Amino acid sequence: MKQNISRRAFIAGTVAAVAAPWVPGLSRAAGEPILLRCSLDTAPSHKRNVAFRDYLQKLEAASNGRIQTKLFESGQLFPDLQVAKALIQNQVEMACPGSWAITGIVPNCDIFQIPALYGRSADEVHKIMDFKAGQVLDADIQQKLRSQSMGPWLDLGYENWYSTNRPLNSLADFKGLKIRNSGGAGQAWRARFVGGIPNTTPWPQVPLSLSQGVSDALVSTNESLVTAQLWDAGIKYAFEDHQFFAMYIPIVSTAFMAKLTPDLQKLVTGIWADNIGAYRAAMAEAQTNARTVLESHQIKFTDPTAEQTAKARASMMPDQEGLAKELKLSPELVKIVMAGLPA
C-alpha cells in the first residue's frame, strides 16, 4: 500500500534519529531476551487486542526469541488515559491508546474533534492521517512522550452516541443527558454543543457508570459496546452519526528501541507496516458485525441522512476557530487537515 510506504519511510527516519547504539550486556545478561510489555485497556475479545496479540507473536517469532513479549489486557497495567505517562516514565514499552486518550500531553491529537471532520468517511480520514498530518502528530509524540509511532495508525472506527433510557432520533435529543466520553476537550465540547453534560470515564468503569446512572449516554463504537456487553448496563438506543473516525496510535518507547540492534528495530516497525492493512480490514468488519449483534439485543439504531450530517457539520463550523484555540491545536495542522478535505 502506498500509504504504508509513506509513513513507514518517515518512521524509519525517526528510528535512526532517536535510537542510541546498543551495547550487548550493558543492562542485561548476555543472551537474555529483551522484554516488551504492551498495555491495552480493552477486553481480550476486542479487535485491537486481537491485532496486537497477532503482532506480538509475529515479532517474537521473527526475532528468534531475542524479544520476549507480554500483553497486558483490560487495563491490567494502565488504562489508556494513564498509559502516556507510563511510557514517559519507562513503566511500559508499548501501548496503543486512542488519540483522545493522550490529548492532555499531545494536544494536537484532538484534531479529530474539529467540526470539519464531523461525519467524514474512513477514506477521507486515512487520506489525511496517513501522510503529512500523521507525520506532524508522530513528531509531537516523539518529542512529548519519549516514544515513537510504529507506523500507520490502527482504526477503531466510527464513534457514535448511545443512550440508556432516552430514544435518540436527532442531536436535539441529547439536551440534558450526562454523556460519557473517552477523553479530550474536543469530545466534551461536542457534548456541550448538543446540550449534554460531559464526563470522562475510563473504559473499564463504563458499565458501572451506566448502570448506576452516573452517565445517561456515551460516545463509543459498535464494537466497543459489544466487547463490553453494554446492553447489560442498560444501553437501549443508538444514534449512528459517525461523529468522528477514531484511531488508535501504536506507540513504542524510544528507551526500548535504543536497546535493540538495527535489525530488531526494523522488525518492530516493519512487521507492523506489513500487517496494518489486514488489521484495519478486520476492525472495519468487526464494526459492521457489531451493529448486528447490538440490534439482536434490541438496541434501536437511528441513522441520519447525508444531508442531515452535512447540515449538522455546517452548524458546528462557526465554532471551529475558537475550538481549535481552546484545544491548543497547531494552526499548521488545522490547515493541513482542511486542505486534505473535499471542497
N, C-alpha and C positions, 0 to 999 in steps of 0.2 A: 504494500500500500504506500502511495506517495506520501500520505500524511505521516505515517510512521517513520519514514526515512528522514523527513524534515526534522521532526522532534528528536529522533534518535541521534542525528548528527549534532544537534545542539547539546544533548545530554552528554555525548561523548566528549565534547569540548569542556563541559563543566567538570567532568570526572578528572580530566587531565589537569585542570586548574586547581582543584582542591585536594587531590589525593597526595599524601606525603609518601616518601619512599617507605617501603615495607621492609622491616628487618626481622628475619627469622629468629624466633626465640626471644624477642625483646620483651614481650609481655605474657608469653605463654610457653609451655614446654614444646620442644621440637616435635613436630608431627601431630600435635594436639589440634583437633578441629576448631575452627573459629565459629563461635556461637552467634547465631542470628535469631533474635526474638522478634516476633511480629505480633503487634497488638491490634485487635479488632473488637468493636463492642457489639456487633450484631451476632445473632444466633448462628450455630453451625450450618443450618439449612439455607441461610441467606446466600444468594449467588455471589456476593463479594467474598464471603468466606470460602465458597466452593472454588472461586477463581484463585484465591491465594493459596489454598491447600494444594491445588494443582501446580501453581507456580513454584512454591517452596519445594515440593517434591522433585520437580524438574531441575531446580537449581542445585539441590543437594546431590542428585544423581549425576548431573553434568560436572560437578566439582569433584567427583570421585571421593566424596566424604570429607573434603577439606573444609567445607562449610556445613555446619550442623544447624538445622533449622528447627524452631519451636514456634508453633502457632498458638496464641492465647486468644480465646474467643469469648464472646458475651461479656466483655468488659472485665475479664479476669485480672488483667494488669491495669488498664486505664480506659475510662470512657473516652470517646473521641474528643470531647470538649477539653480533656486534660492531656491528651497524648502529645500535643505540640511541645508543651513544657517538658514532658518526659524525654522527647527527642533532644531538646536543647541540653538537658542535664545528663544525657547518655544513660538513661534508665531503660531504654529500649532501642533496638537498632532499626526497626522498620515498622511502618504503620500506613494506613490508607484512609485518613479521615476525609469526611466530606468537606468541600471548600468552605462551607458555612461554619465549620467547627473551629477554624483557625483564624477567623477574621479579627479576633482580638489582638493577634500578633502580626498577621499579614492582612491589613485592611483591604488591599486590592482584591482579595478573594471574595469579597462581597459584590463583585461586578455582576454576578448572575442576577442580582436583585434589581437592577435598574429597569425602569418601565419599558425601555426599548426591547428588552429580552422577554417580556411577558408573552407567554403563549407561543414562543418560537419553536420550530421543529428541531429534532436532533441533528439533522443535516446542517441546518443553519448554525447551530452552536458548534458543531465539530469544525466547520469551515473557519470559524473564528479561533477556537481554542487550540486546534492542532497546529497552529502556525504562530504568527507574531504575538498575539495576545497571550497565548500559552507560554511563550518564551519570556515575556515580561514577568508573568506570575512565577515561573520557575526560578528566575533570577531573584525575585523577592524572597522566595522560600529558602534558597541557598544562603542568602545574606542573613535572614532573621531567625531561621530555625536550625542553623548549623547542620543542615540536611540538604538533600537534592532530590528533585523529582527523578523517578526511574525512567520516565518516558511519557508517552501519551497517557492521558488520564482515563480512569475507568468510569464508564457510565453507571449511574444509578437509575436514572430515568426521570420521567415527568413527575413533578411534585404537584399534588392536588390538595383540596380541602376535604376533610371528613368530619362528621359530627355524630354525637350520641343520640340526642333527642329531637333536634330541630331539623325538619326537612330542608334540603338545600336546592333551591331552584334558580337562584341568581346571587350575585355578590351582595345584594341588599339583605340577604337572609343572615349575614354574619354579624349584624349590628348587635352589640352587647354580649356576644359569646366570648368566653375565655378560651383563647386559641393557643395551643402549644405549638412552638416552633423548635427547630433543631439548633438554632444559634445564629448569631449575626444580627446586626442592627437592621439590615435590609428586610428580613422576614418580619421583624417587629413593625417596621414602617408599613408593610403591606397589610398586616392585620389591623393596624390603626386606620389605614386608608379605607378599609371596608367597614369600619365601625366596631371592630373587635378589640379585645383586651389581650395583648400578647404576653406569653410567658415562655421561658426557655427551660425545658426539662430534659435531662439526659435520657437517651433512648431506653436503657434498662428500667427506668422508673415510669415510663409512659403508661403501661397497663394500669398500675395502681392510681396514677394521676387521673385517668379517665373514669375508672370505676368508682372513685371517691368524690368525683365532681370537682376536683381541682382544675380540670380542663373540661370544657364542653365540646371542644373540637381540636383538630390538629392539622398541621401541614406535613404530608409524608407522601409515600408512593404506594401503589397497589402491592408490590412485592414485599415491602417492609411490613405492611399491615398483615399480610398472610403469614410471614415468618413469626410474627408476634401473636397471631391469632386474636387480633384486636376486636373481633366480634364478641369474644368472651368478656371484653372490657366495656361493651356497650355500643360500639360503633354500628350505626344503622344507615347512614346516608353518606353519599359522596358527590362532590361537585368537581368533575374532571376537566379543569380549565387549563391544565398544563402550564401553571403559572410560572414555573421556571424549569429548565432542564438541569437536573442535579448531576454533579460529577464528583467522584472520589479522586483524591490525589495520592498516587503511590509514592511514598517518601522513604528514603533510606538515609541514615545519618552519615555525615562525612567522616566522623570518627571511625565508624565501621569500615567504610570504603578505604580509609587510609591503611587499614590492616591487611588489605588484600593485595595480592600480586596483580599486575596488569591483566593477566588472562582471566582471573576471577572477577575483576572489575567489569570486564566486558561481558561475562556471563550474567551478572546481576542485571544489567540494562538490556543486554541482547535477548535473553530468554523472555523478558517482559515484552520487548518490541515484537518478537516473533509470535506471541500469543495474544496480544491485546485485541486483535480483530475478532478472534474466537470468543474472548471474554465479553466483549461488547455485544456480540450477537446473542450470547447466552443471557445476558442481562435484559436485552430487549424482549426476547422470547418469554423470559420469566415474568416481566411486567404484563405482557399480554395475557398469559395464562393466569396470572394472579387475579385479574379482574373477574374472570370466570369463576374462580374459587370464591371471591368475595360475594359475587351475585348468588352463588349457591348457598351462602349463609344469609340470604335475604337483605343484603346491603343494596339499597336503591341508588342507582347512578343517574346523574343529570349531566348531559354533555352540551355545553354552549356551542353555538354555531361559530363558524369562522368570522362571520360578520359581528357577532356579539363579542368575540375575543378582541377583534380589531378595535371595536368601539371602547372596550374597557381599557385597552392599551393606550388609546388616544386620550382617555380621561386621566390617565396617570402621567402622561408625558410632561404636562406643565410643572410637575414636581421633580423632574429628573435632575435638573441642575442643582437645586437645593439639596436633594437627597445625595447626590454624588459628593457634595461637600461634607454633608453630615457623616457619610460613610468613609470619608477621607480617601476617596478613590483618586488615583493619579489621573489628571486631565489627559495625559498622553494615552493612557489605557482606554479611557472612555472614547477618545477619538478613534482609536484603532478598532474598537468594537463597533462603533457607529458606521465606520467606513466599510466594515465587512457585512453589514446587513443589507437586504434588498431595499431598493428605493421605495 
